Amino acid sequence: MILVVDIGNTNMVMGVYRGTALKATFRLMTRTPRTSDEYGVLITQLLKERGIPVSDLEGSIVASVVPDVMHSFLGALVRYTGTKPVNVGPGMKTGIRIVTEDPRAIGADRIVDAVAAYEKYGGPVLVLDFGTATTYDLITEKGEFAAGITAPGIRISSEALWTQAAKLPNIEIRKPKSILAQETISSMQAGLVYGQIGQTEYIVRKVREESGIRNLKVVATGGLGRLIADETDAIDIYDSSLTLDGLRIIYEKNEKEKGNVGKVRGGKGR
């Protein structure tokens, strides 16, 4: 079994795979400062509650866009799971070639999503991730990461409204009964949700237009991706486990490439 971890700006999502089967998932807040021991205790306790012995873990892999937590988190994996974590970054074998102006500037999470979408659905594919930011990444038929668009995520937009406008409240993000809102909360919900749908449809259309790709598959993931995908024909597939699957795929590619991926001696999970 392997432990895969996606550390985003808001949450870190973990999954445990046995082969290609996702056996369990966990979610923690990224913004809470923790020591390596605190991370270690949390991880081992979460695994225990799902009936997964730490000793069953053969390896681990992490993709992070939050450098500040990496020292503590990687240390926790080594000490408490007995694994030698693979850290997704430049130079890794992914199966995707980045052909943008600055390949090293592409976030690990976007690379992971691109790998999963290309491996699972083929190219050309446009990958949408509705997270803290909403990202749109174009992968060509040859597996080249050709372009990326970054926009404020729907939660960021919501937080901007209630923190910057004194009379606007913090609201639940969901589709209102009608876009013809008649009070403050549904008015904000309409603007946020329908605004995101409109943005999605326009960007997808412009990517098709400027790339000249007509047979482009559009795959979405991320916490609020389902809400948007259900409301527009611009998205072909919603895949909630896309990022975790991408981590598993990259781990497998690198395990075949290197002989040193896996367990290390001295971990507390042994």
Rosetta blueprint (number, residue, H / E / L):
1 M L
2 I E
3 L E
4 V E
5 V E
6 D E
7 I E
8 G L
9 N L
10 T L
11 N E
12 M E
13 V E
14 M E
15 G E
16 V E
17 Y E
18 R E
19 G L
20 T L
21 A E
22 L E
23 K E
24 A E
25 T E
26 F E
27 R E
28 L E
29 M E
30 T L
31 R L
32 T L
33 P L
34 R L
35 T L
36 S H
37 D H
38 E H
39 Y H
40 G H
41 V H
42 L H
43 I H
44 T H
45 Q H
46 L H
47 L H
48 K H
49 E H
50 R L
51 G L
52 I L
53 P L
54 V H
55 S H
56 D H
57 L L
58 E L
59 G E
60 S E
61 I E
62 V E
63 A E
64 S E
65 V L
66 V L
67 P H
68 D H
69 V H
70 M H
71 H H
72 S H
73 F H
74 L H
75 G H
76 A H
77 L H
78 V H
79 R H
80 Y H
81 T H
82 G L
83 T E
84 K E
85 P L
86 V E
87 N E
88 V L
89 G L
90 P L
91 G L
92 M L
93 K L
94 T L
95 G L
96 I L
97 R E
98 I E
99 V L
100 T L
101 E L
102 D L
103 P H
104 R H
105 A H
106 I L
107 G L
108 A H
109 D H
110 R H
111 I H
112 V H
113 D H
114 A H
115 V H
116 A H
117 A H
118 Y H
119 E H
120 K H
121 Y H
122 G L
123 G L
124 P L
125 V E
126 L E
127 V E
128 L E
129 D E
130 F E
131 G L
132 T L
133 A E
134 T E
135 T E
136 Y E
137 D E
138 L E
139 I E
140 T L
141 E L
142 K L
143 G L
144 E E
145 F E
146 A E
147 A E
148 G E
149 I E
150 T E
151 A E
152 P E
153 G L
154 I H
155 R H
156 I H
157 S H
158 S H
159 E H
160 A H
161 L H
162 W H
163 T H
164 Q H
165 A L
166 A L
167 K L
168 L L
169 P L
170 N L
171 I L
172 E L
173 I L
174 R L
175 K L
176 P L
177 K L
178 S L
179 I L
180 L L
181 A L
182 Q L
183 E L
184 T H
185 I H
186 S H
187 S H
188 M H
189 Q H
190 A H
191 G H
192 L H
193 V H
194 Y H
195 G H
196 Q H
197 I H
198 G H
199 Q H
200 T H
201 E H
202 Y H
203 I H
204 V H
205 R H
206 K H
207 V H
208 R H
209 E H
210 E H
211 S H
212 G L
213 I L
214 R L
215 N L
216 L L
217 K E
218 V E
219 V E
220 A E
221 T E
222 G L
223 G L
224 L L
225 G H
226 R H
227 L H
228 I H
229 A H
230 D L
231 E L
232 T L
233 D L
234 A L
235 I L
236 D L
237 I E
238 Y E
239 D L
240 S L
241 S L
242 L H
243 T H
244 L H
245 D H
246 G H
247 L H
248 R H
249 I H
250 I H
251 Y H
252 E H
253 K H
254 N H
255 E H
256 K H
257 E H
258 K L
259 G L
260 N L
261 V L
262 G E
263 K E
264 V L
265 R L
266 G L
267 G L
268 K L
269 G L
270 R L
